[in-house]
Amino acid sequence: MQGGTHAPCPQGFYPGFEAIDWRFTGVPASTFMNKTGSFHRGEWYTGPLNGTHGIDNTVGATRDAFDPDSAPIIERLVYFHRTPEEWIMRFVLDNEGPVVVRKVVLAAYVEEFRAESICGGKATFFSMTATYCSKKVVAAYSLFEDFRRGVMKRLADELGALSFDGTCPTKE
């Protein structure tokens, strides 16, 4: 993740990494980008936001997320790129000190989302990547993996997108 690495983990925390991707058909990439491509309108991912600061989709903007099972979470945008064919957004945990997210202690994280038009504009590639510092990296991996799978299933269902594996669907 270019420009998105964080400093070495603090003492007592260990580095971890999680990446997952999907391919969807039935909905163009622009539909995914319009739903997910705003840092300040991130409720599709974060749940309710307590507030936003700065200019949306501009490096340095922040959002205050809240999860009823977690501490308040402040995230800061560190990279944003969008064209009609591609969208990339990268943000970092911006809290002072560690946070507990669903019983997992995180000292730092960097998340990157990417949506890209594929298959001649008839499908969408969507990926999410995270690097993090946690006291329990296996639990952190499961936190990101399980949460993201649920989020993307709800998003695909809402948009009417169908998941597919492998190469571009054909009518053969």
DRENPA-3360 file (N, C-alpha, C; in nm, 2 decimals, always signed):
BEGIN
1 = MQGGTHAP = +0.09/-0.12/+0.00/+0.00/+0.00/+0.00/+0.09/+0.12/+0.00 ~ +0.11/+0.18/-0.11/+0.20/+0.29/-0.13/+0.15/+0.41/-0.04 ~ +0.25/+0.46/+0.04/+0.22/+0.58/+0.12/+0.13/+0.55/+0.24 ~ +0.10/+0.42/+0.27/+0.01/+0.39/+0.37/+0.06/+0.31/+0.48 ~ +0.19/+0.29/+0.49/+0.25/+0.21/+0.60/+0.25/+0.29/+0.73 ~ +0.25/+0.22/+0.84/+0.26/+0.29/+0.96/+0.39/+0.25/+1.03 ~ +0.43/+0.33/+1.13/+0.55/+0.30/+1.20/+0.55/+0.16/+1.26 ~ +0.67/+0.11/+1.30/+0.67/-0.02/+1.37/+0.57/-0.02/+1.49;
9 = CPQGFYPG = +0.52/-0.14/+1.52/+0.43/-0.15/+1.63/+0.49/-0.12/+1.76 ~ +0.41/-0.06/+1.85/+0.46/-0.03/+1.98/+0.49/-0.16/+2.06 ~ +0.56/-0.15/+2.16/+0.60/-0.27/+2.24/+0.47/-0.33/+2.29 ~ +0.46/-0.47/+2.28/+0.35/-0.55/+2.32/+0.25/-0.57/+2.21 ~ +0.27/-0.50/+2.10/+0.18/-0.52/+1.98/+0.26/-0.58/+1.87 ~ +0.19/-0.65/+1.78/+0.25/-0.73/+1.67/+0.19/-0.69/+1.54 ~ +0.26/-0.69/+1.43/+0.21/-0.66/+1.30/+0.12/-0.77/+1.24 ~ +0.02/-0.73/+1.17/-0.07/-0.82/+1.10/-0.11/-0.76/+0.96;
17 = FEAIDWRF = -0.16/-0.85/+0.88/-0.20/-0.81/+0.75/-0.33/-0.89/+0.71 ~ -0.42/-0.83/+0.64/-0.54/-0.90/+0.59/-0.58/-0.83/+0.46 ~ -0.61/-0.92/+0.36/-0.66/-0.87/+0.23/-0.76/-0.96/+0.18 ~ -0.86/-0.90/+0.11/-0.97/-0.98/+0.06/-1.02/-0.91/-0.07 ~ -1.07/-0.99/-0.16/-1.12/-0.92/-0.28/-1.24/-1.00/-0.34 ~ -1.32/-0.93/-0.42/-1.44/-0.98/-0.48/-1.45/-0.94/-0.62 ~ -1.53/-1.01/-0.70/-1.56/-0.97/-0.83/-1.72/-0.98/-0.84 ~ -1.78/-0.87/-0.89/-1.92/-0.86/-0.90/-1.96/-0.83/-1.05;
25 = TGVPASTF = -2.08/-0.89/-1.09/-2.14/-0.86/-1.21/-2.28/-0.81/-1.19 ~ -2.34/-0.75/-1.29/-2.48/-0.70/-1.28/-2.49/-0.56/-1.24 ~ -2.38/-0.50/-1.19/-2.37/-0.36/-1.15/-2.24/-0.30/-1.19 ~ -2.24/-0.19/-1.26/-2.11/-0.13/-1.31/-2.03/-0.08/-1.19 ~ -1.90/-0.07/-1.21/-1.81/-0.02/-1.10/-1.86/+0.12/-1.05 ~ -1.91/+0.20/-1.14/-1.95/+0.34/-1.10/-2.06/+0.33/-0.99 ~ -2.15/+0.23/-0.99/-2.25/+0.22/-0.89/-2.18/+0.19/-0.75 ~ -2.08/+0.10/-0.75/-2.01/+0.07/-0.63/-1.94/+0.20/-0.58;
33 = MNKTGSFH = -1.87/+0.27/-0.68/-1.80/+0.39/-0.64/-1.89/+0.50/-0.59 ~ -2.01/+0.51/-0.65/-2.10/+0.61/-0.60/-2.15/+0.58/-0.46 ~ -2.16/+0.45/-0.42/-2.21/+0.41/-0.29/-2.09/+0.42/-0.19 ~ -1.97/+0.38/-0.23/-1.86/+0.37/-0.13/-1.76/+0.47/-0.14 ~ -1.76/+0.56/-0.24/-1.65/+0.64/-0.27/-1.64/+0.78/-0.20 ~ -1.71/+0.79/-0.09/-1.70/+0.91/-0.01/-1.65/+0.88/+0.13 ~ -1.54/+0.94/+0.17/-1.48/+0.92/+0.30/-1.58/+0.96/+0.41 ~ -1.64/+1.08/+0.39/-1.73/+1.13/+0.49/-1.87/+1.07/+0.49;
41 = RGEWYTGP = -1.90/+0.99/+0.39/-2.03/+0.92/+0.39/-2.00/+0.77/+0.39 ~ -1.92/+0.73/+0.50/-1.87/+0.59/+0.51/-1.96/+0.50/+0.59 ~ -2.08/+0.54/+0.62/-2.17/+0.45/+0.70/-2.19/+0.31/+0.65 ~ -2.18/+0.30/+0.52/-2.19/+0.16/+0.46/-2.09/+0.07/+0.52 ~ -1.97/+0.12/+0.57/-1.87/+0.04/+0.62/-1.85/+0.06/+0.77 ~ -1.86/+0.18/+0.82/-1.83/+0.21/+0.96/-1.95/+0.20/+1.05 ~ -2.07/+0.20/+0.99/-2.19/+0.22/+1.08/-2.20/+0.37/+1.10 ~ -2.28/+0.41/+1.20/-2.31/+0.55/+1.22/-2.18/+0.63/+1.24;
49 = LNGTHGID = -2.18/+0.75/+1.19/-2.06/+0.84/+1.21/-2.11/+0.95/+1.31 ~ -2.02/+0.98/+1.41/-2.04/+1.08/+1.50/-2.01/+1.22/+1.45 ~ -1.92/+1.23/+1.35/-1.89/+1.36/+1.29/-1.78/+1.34/+1.18 ~ -1.76/+1.44/+1.11/-1.66/+1.45/+1.00/-1.59/+1.59/+1.01 ~ -1.47/+1.59/+0.97/-1.39/+1.72/+0.97/-1.31/+1.73/+0.85 ~ -1.29/+1.85/+0.80/-1.22/+1.87/+0.67/-1.30/+1.85/+0.55 ~ -1.24/+1.86/+0.44/-1.31/+1.85/+0.31/-1.31/+1.70/+0.27 ~ -1.43/+1.65/+0.23/-1.45/+1.51/+0.20/-1.36/+1.47/+0.08;
57 = NTVGATRD = -1.30/+1.35/+0.09/-1.21/+1.29/-0.01/-1.09/+1.37/-0.03 ~ -1.04/+1.45/+0.07/-0.92/+1.52/+0.07/-0.83/+1.47/+0.18 ~ -0.70/+1.45/+0.14/-0.61/+1.40/+0.24/-0.61/+1.49/+0.36 ~ -0.62/+1.43/+0.48/-0.62/+1.50/+0.61/-0.76/+1.50/+0.66 ~ -0.87/+1.48/+0.58/-1.00/+1.47/+0.64/-1.01/+1.36/+0.74 ~ -1.10/+1.38/+0.84/-1.12/+1.28/+0.94/-1.27/+1.25/+0.96 ~ -1.29/+1.13/+1.01/-1.43/+1.09/+1.05/-1.42/+1.02/+1.18 ~ -1.53/+1.04/+1.26/-1.54/+0.98/+1.39/-1.65/+0.87/+1.38;
65 = AFDPDSAP = -1.60/+0.75/+1.39/-1.70/+0.63/+1.38/-1.73/+0.58/+1.52 ~ -1.84/+0.51/+1.53/-1.88/+0.46/+1.65/-1.94/+0.32/+1.63 ~ -1.89/+0.23/+1.71/-1.94/+0.09/+1.71/-1.99/+0.07/+1.85 ~ -2.12/+0.02/+1.87/-2.16/+0.01/+2.01/-2.08/-0.09/+2.10 ~ -2.00/-0.18/+2.03/-1.92/-0.27/+2.11/-1.78/-0.23/+2.11 ~ -1.75/-0.10/+2.08/-1.61/-0.05/+2.07/-1.60/+0.09/+2.13 ~ -1.48/+0.13/+2.13/-1.45/+0.27/+2.17/-1.47/+0.36/+2.05 ~ -1.49/+0.49/+2.06/-1.50/+0.58/+1.95/-1.37/+0.56/+1.87;
73 = IIERLVYF = -1.38/+0.57/+1.74/-1.27/+0.55/+1.65/-1.26/+0.67/+1.56 ~ -1.14/+0.73/+1.55/-1.11/+0.84/+1.46/-1.02/+0.79/+1.35 ~ -1.07/+0.81/+1.22/-0.99/+0.77/+1.11/-0.95/+0.90/+1.02 ~ -0.83/+0.89/+0.97/-0.78/+1.01/+0.89/-0.75/+0.96/+0.75 ~ -0.80/+1.03/+0.65/-0.77/+0.99/+0.51/-0.63/+1.03/+0.47 ~ -0.56/+0.93/+0.41/-0.42/+0.96/+0.38/-0.39/+0.95/+0.22 ~ -0.49/+0.89/+0.15/-0.48/+0.88/+0.00/-0.61/+0.87/-0.06 ~ -0.64/+0.94/-0.17/-0.76/+0.93/-0.24/-0.74/+0.95/-0.39;
81 = HRTPEEWI = -0.80/+0.86/-0.47/-0.78/+0.87/-0.62/-0.91/+0.82/-0.68 ~ -0.96/+0.89/-0.77/-1.08/+0.84/-0.84/-1.08/+0.89/-0.99 ~ -1.11/+0.79/-1.07/-1.14/+0.82/-1.21/-1.27/+0.75/-1.25 ~ -1.32/+0.76/-1.37/-1.44/+0.68/-1.40/-1.42/+0.53/-1.39 ~ -1.30/+0.48/-1.40/-1.27/+0.34/-1.41/-1.21/+0.28/-1.28 ~ -1.17/+0.37/-1.18/-1.10/+0.32/-1.07/-1.11/+0.42/-0.95 ~ -1.12/+0.36/-0.83/-1.13/+0.44/-0.70/-1.04/+0.37/-0.60 ~ -0.96/+0.45/-0.53/-0.87/+0.40/-0.42/-0.89/+0.50/-0.31;
89 = MRFVLDNE = -0.91/+0.44/-0.19/-0.92/+0.53/-0.07/-0.84/+0.46/+0.04 ~ -0.75/+0.53/+0.11/-0.66/+0.47/+0.21/-0.68/+0.56/+0.34 ~ -0.70/+0.50/+0.45/-0.71/+0.58/+0.57/-0.64/+0.51/+0.69 ~ -0.62/+0.58/+0.80/-0.54/+0.53/+0.91/-0.62/+0.55/+1.04 ~ -0.60/+0.47/+1.14/-0.65/+0.50/+1.27/-0.58/+0.62/+1.33 ~ -0.65/+0.72/+1.38/-0.60/+0.85/+1.42/-0.62/+0.87/+1.57 ~ -0.66/+0.77/+1.64/-0.68/+0.79/+1.79/-0.55/+0.81/+1.86 ~ -0.55/+0.87/+1.97/-0.43/+0.88/+2.06/-0.43/+0.75/+2.14;
97 = GPVVVRKV = -0.35/+0.66/+2.11/-0.34/+0.54/+2.19/-0.42/+0.43/+2.13 ~ -0.41/+0.31/+2.18/-0.48/+0.19/+2.13/-0.64/+0.21/+2.15 ~ -0.71/+0.13/+2.07/-0.86/+0.13/+2.08/-0.90/-0.02/+2.08 ~ -1.01/-0.04/+2.14/-1.07/-0.18/+2.15/-1.18/-0.18/+2.05 ~ -1.17/-0.27/+1.95/-1.28/-0.29/+1.85/-1.33/-0.43/+1.87 ~ -1.45/-0.44/+1.91/-1.51/-0.58/+1.93/-1.42/-0.67/+2.01 ~ -1.36/-0.62/+2.12/-1.27/-0.70/+2.21/-1.13/-0.72/+2.15 ~ -1.10/-0.66/+2.04/-0.96/-0.67/+1.98/-0.89/-0.54/+2.00;
105 = VLAAYVEE = -0.78/-0.54/+2.06/-0.70/-0.42/+2.09/-0.61/-0.39/+1.97 ~ -0.63/-0.27/+1.91/-0.55/-0.23/+1.80/-0.47/-0.10/+1.84 ~ -0.34/-0.10/+1.81/-0.26/+0.02/+1.84/-0.26/+0.11/+1.71 ~ -0.27/+0.05/+1.59/-0.27/+0.12/+1.47/-0.33/+0.03/+1.36 ~ -0.38/+0.10/+1.25/-0.42/+0.03/+1.13/-0.42/+0.12/+1.01 ~ -0.40/+0.06/+0.90/-0.41/+0.13/+0.77/-0.50/+0.04/+0.69 ~ -0.61/+0.10/+0.63/-0.70/+0.03/+0.55/-0.70/+0.09/+0.41 ~ -0.71/+0.01/+0.31/-0.72/+0.06/+0.17/-0.83/-0.02/+0.10;
113 = FRAESICG = -0.92/+0.06/+0.03/-1.03/+0.01/-0.05/-1.00/+0.04/-0.19 ~ -1.04/-0.05/-0.28/-1.02/-0.02/-0.42/-1.14/-0.08/-0.50 ~ -1.19/-0.01/-0.59/-1.29/-0.06/-0.68/-1.24/-0.03/-0.82 ~ -1.26/-0.12/-0.91/-1.21/-0.11/-1.05/-1.31/-0.17/-1.15 ~ -1.33/-0.10/-1.26/-1.42/-0.15/-1.37/-1.34/-0.26/-1.44 ~ -1.40/-0.38/-1.46/-1.33/-0.49/-1.53/-1.43/-0.55/-1.63 ~ -1.38/-0.64/-1.71/-1.46/-0.71/-1.81/-1.53/-0.62/-1.90 ~ -1.46/-0.52/-1.95/-1.52/-0.43/-2.05/-1.63/-0.34/-1.99;
121 = GKATFFSM = -1.62/-0.31/-1.86/-1.72/-0.23/-1.80/-1.84/-0.30/-1.75 ~ -1.84/-0.43/-1.76/-1.96/-0.51/-1.72/-1.95/-0.57/-1.58 ~ -1.84/-0.55/-1.52/-1.82/-0.61/-1.38/-1.73/-0.52/-1.30 ~ -1.72/-0.55/-1.17/-1.65/-0.47/-1.08/-1.55/-0.56/-1.00 ~ -1.43/-0.52/-0.98/-1.33/-0.58/-0.89/-1.33/-0.49/-0.77 ~ -1.34/-0.54/-0.65/-1.34/-0.46/-0.53/-1.25/-0.53/-0.43 ~ -1.15/-0.46/-0.37/-1.06/-0.52/-0.27/-1.05/-0.43/-0.15 ~ -1.02/-0.50/-0.04/-0.99/-0.43/+0.09/-0.86/-0.49/+0.15;
129 = TATYCSKK = -0.77/-0.40/+0.19/-0.65/-0.45/+0.25/-0.63/-0.37/+0.38 ~ -0.57/-0.44/+0.48/-0.54/-0.38/+0.61/-0.41/-0.42/+0.66 ~ -0.33/-0.33/+0.71/-0.21/-0.37/+0.80/-0.24/-0.31/+0.93 ~ -0.20/-0.38/+1.04/-0.24/-0.33/+1.17/-0.14/-0.38/+1.27 ~ -0.15/-0.32/+1.39/-0.08/-0.36/+1.51/-0.18/-0.40/+1.62 ~ -0.16/-0.53/+1.66/-0.26/-0.58/+1.76/-0.18/-0.66/+1.86 ~ -0.24/-0.68/+1.98/-0.19/-0.77/+2.08/-0.21/-0.91/+2.04 ~ -0.32/-0.94/+1.96/-0.36/-1.07/+1.92/-0.39/-1.07/+1.77;
137 = VVAAYSLF = -0.28/-1.10/+1.69/-0.30/-1.08/+1.54/-0.40/-1.17/+1.48 ~ -0.41/-1.29/+1.53/-0.51/-1.39/+1.47/-0.65/-1.33/+1.50 ~ -0.68/-1.28/+1.62/-0.81/-1.22/+1.65/-0.83/-1.10/+1.56 ~ -0.73/-1.02/+1.54/-0.74/-0.90/+1.45/-0.77/-0.94/+1.31 ~ -0.70/-1.04/+1.26/-0.73/-1.09/+1.12/-0.88/-1.13/+1.11 ~ -0.93/-1.21/+1.21/-1.06/-1.26/+1.20/-1.16/-1.14/+1.21 ~ -1.13/-1.04/+1.29/-1.21/-0.92/+1.30/-1.23/-0.85/+1.17 ~ -1.12/-0.82/+1.10/-1.12/-0.76/+0.97/-1.19/-0.85/+0.87;
145 = EDFRRGVM = -1.15/-0.98/+0.86/-1.21/-1.07/+0.76/-1.36/-1.09/+0.78 ~ -1.40/-1.12/+0.90/-1.54/-1.15/+0.92/-1.63/-1.02/+0.90 ~ -1.58/-0.91/+0.95/-1.65/-0.78/+0.93/-1.67/-0.75/+0.79 ~ -1.56/-0.75/+0.71/-1.56/-0.71/+0.57/-1.65/-0.81/+0.49 ~ -1.64/-0.93/+0.51/-1.73/-1.03/+0.44/-1.88/-0.99/+0.46 ~ -1.91/-0.96/+0.58/-2.05/-0.92/+0.61/-2.09/-0.79/+0.54 ~ -2.00/-0.69/+0.55/-2.03/-0.56/+0.49/-2.05/-0.58/+0.34 ~ -1.96/-0.65/+0.27/-1.97/-0.67/+0.13/-2.09/-0.75/+0.09;
153 = KRLADELG = -2.13/-0.84/+0.16/-2.25/-0.92/+0.13/-2.37/-0.83/+0.14 ~ -2.38/-0.75/+0.24/-2.49/-0.65/+0.25/-2.49/-0.55/+0.14 ~ -2.37/-0.50/+0.11/-2.36/-0.40/+0.00/-2.40/-0.46/-0.14 ~ -2.35/-0.58/-0.17/-2.38/-0.65/-0.29/-2.53/-0.67/-0.30 ~ -2.59/-0.72/-0.19/-2.73/-0.75/-0.19/-2.81/-0.62/-0.21 ~ -2.77/-0.51/-0.15/-2.84/-0.38/-0.16/-2.83/-0.33/-0.31 ~ -2.72/-0.35/-0.37/-2.70/-0.30/-0.51/-2.75/-0.40/-0.61 ~ -2.78/-0.52/-0.58/-2.82/-0.62/-0.67/-2.71/-0.68/-0.75;
161 = ALSFDGTC = -2.59/-0.68/-0.69/-2.47/-0.73/-0.76/-2.46/-0.88/-0.73 ~ -2.41/-0.96/-0.83/-2.38/-1.10/-0.82/-2.23/-1.13/-0.82 ~ -2.19/-1.21/-0.72/-2.05/-1.24/-0.71/-2.01/-1.35/-0.81 ~ -1.89/-1.34/-0.86/-1.84/-1.45/-0.95/-1.69/-1.48/-0.92 ~ -1.65/-1.60/-0.95/-1.51/-1.63/-0.93/-1.44/-1.65/-1.07 ~ -1.31/-1.63/-1.08/-1.24/-1.66/-1.20/-1.24/-1.54/-1.30 ~ -1.25/-1.57/-1.42/-1.24/-1.47/-1.53/-1.38/-1.40/-1.56 ~ -1.38/-1.31/-1.65/-1.50/-1.24/-1.69/-1.61/-1.34/-1.73;
169 = PTKE = -1.73/-1.32/-1.69/-1.84/-1.40/-1.73/-1.86/-1.39/-1.89 ~ -1.89/-1.50/-1.95/-1.92/-1.50/-2.09/-2.06/-1.56/-2.12 ~ -2.11/-1.55/-2.24/-2.24/-1.61/-2.27/-2.22/-1.74/-2.34 ~ -2.10/-1.81/-2.33/-2.07/-1.93/-2.40/-2.15/-2.04/-2.34;
% end
